[in-house]
Amino acid sequence: MNILVLTAHPDLSTSTANRKWFEALSDVDGIITRDLTAVGGPEMRFNPSVEQALLEQVDRVVLQFPFYWYSSPPVLKAWLDQVLLFGFAYGPDGKNLRGKELVLAISTGGPAESFQPGAFNSFTMSEFLTPFQQTALMTGMSYLPPFVLHSAMSRDQTNLNASVPALISHVTSTRLNYNAKLPDAESRQ
Ligand SMILES: Cc1cc2nc3c(=O)[nH]c(=O)nc-3n(C[C@H](O)[C@H](O)[C@H](O)COP(=O)(O)O)c2cc1C
């Protein structure tokens, strides 16, 4: 299985979790990693033909990012807007992503228990992530359970180090099944 990891962090040099993940995933055979901030530059401009050609080569796309204001950093939105175009990703002839898989890999500052009704963040991660899920549905991709590392700001190296093999195992697994595992069951604190 060929996997493309799109890393969307505004500055990996200041990152703890996402830099560690990016570096570890870059060393795995069969995975292509792409630092979207480095590719798009300060203006977040992408060449759709280049990005689309990469997407066509792979079976699974992983969107990796820190959770910012209940969504992704803006570089990922810029990439989605510029690359998932009519006639490529959707529309009568836009079938190029059909049958591919989408996996999210996210670090959050908030702890796992804060993502539920009545708690600090009020909603579950599954609820916050529905725009990504619907993007997968709209483009004919299979939306697989996300990998979520909570409390990522605690700089807890043990927790962070443990997340690396878990992340690699998750994103390379051929046994991910959306119906079998609810996304929140995947969350790590
Ligand atoms: C602008 C900004 C917005 C953030 N919004 C959230 C948020 O909505 N929920 C949350 O749990 N953490 C939030 N955080 C915390 C980040 O998710 C956390 O710092 C990040 O996952 C750590 O990853 P890194 O070490 O790769 O930067 C935010 C951080 C920043 C800088």
The ligand as a Tripos MOL2 file, in Angstrom:
@<TRIPOS>MOLECULE
LIG
   31    33     1     0     0
SMALL
NO_CHARGES

@<TRIPOS>ATOM
      1 C1         -3.5780   28.7370   17.2710 C.3       1 LIG1
      2 C2         -3.7550   27.5140   18.1290 C.ar      1 LIG1
      3 C3         -5.0280   26.9840   18.2890 C.ar      1 LIG1
      4 C4         -5.2200   25.8320   19.0630 C.ar      1 LIG1
      5 N1         -6.4870   25.3300   19.1850 N.ar      1 LIG1
      6 C5         -6.6800   24.1890   19.9040 C.ar      1 LIG1
      7 C6         -7.9840   23.6260   19.9990 C.ar      1 LIG1
      8 O1         -8.9650   24.1170   19.4430 O.2       1 LIG1
      9 N2         -8.1360   22.4940   20.7440 N.ar      1 LIG1
     10 C7         -7.0790   21.8760   21.3580 C.ar      1 LIG1
     11 O2         -7.2680   20.8560   22.0010 O.2       1 LIG1
     12 N3         -5.8100   22.3840   21.2500 N.ar      1 LIG1
     13 C8         -5.5980   23.5260   20.5450 C.ar      1 LIG1
     14 N4         -4.3300   24.0440   20.4210 N.ar      1 LIG1
     15 C9         -3.1840   23.2850   20.9690 C.3       1 LIG1
     16 C10        -2.4800   22.4860   19.8490 C.3       1 LIG1
     17 O3         -3.3460   21.4990   19.3310 O.3       1 LIG1
     18 C11        -1.1970   21.8450   20.3680 C.3       1 LIG1
     19 O4         -0.3300   22.8990   20.7430 O.3       1 LIG1
     20 C12        -0.5590   20.9890   19.2790 C.3       1 LIG1
     21 O5         -1.3550   19.8520   19.0110 O.3       1 LIG1
     22 C13         0.8350   20.5500   19.6900 C.3       1 LIG1
     23 O6          1.4650   20.0060   18.5450 O.3       1 LIG1
     24 P1          2.9260   20.4790   18.0740 P.3       1 LIG1
     25 O7          3.8800   20.1670   19.2070 O.co2     1 LIG1
     26 O8          3.2130   19.6670   16.8620 O.co2     1 LIG1
     27 O9          2.8690   21.9520   17.7610 O.co2     1 LIG1
     28 C14        -4.1080   25.2110   19.6910 C.ar      1 LIG1
     29 C15        -2.8270   25.7680   19.5360 C.ar      1 LIG1
     30 C16        -2.6510   26.9030   18.7720 C.ar      1 LIG1
     31 C17        -1.2600   27.4750   18.6170 C.3       1 LIG1
@<TRIPOS>BOND
     1     1     2 1
     2     2     3 ar
     3     2    30 ar
     4     3     4 ar
     5     4     5 ar
     6     4    28 ar
     7     5     6 ar
     8     6     7 ar
     9     6    13 1
    10     7     8 2
    11     7     9 ar
    12     9    10 ar
    13    10    11 2
    14    10    12 ar
    15    12    13 ar
    16    13    14 ar
    17    14    15 1
    18    14    28 ar
    19    15    16 1
    20    16    17 1
    21    16    18 1
    22    18    19 1
    23    18    20 1
    24    20    21 1
    25    20    22 1
    26    22    23 1
    27    23    24 1
    28    24    25 2
    29    24    26 1
    30    24    27 1
    31    28    29 ar
    32    29    30 ar
    33    30    31 1
@<TRIPOS>SUBSTRUCTURE
     1 LIG1         1 GROUP 0 **** ****
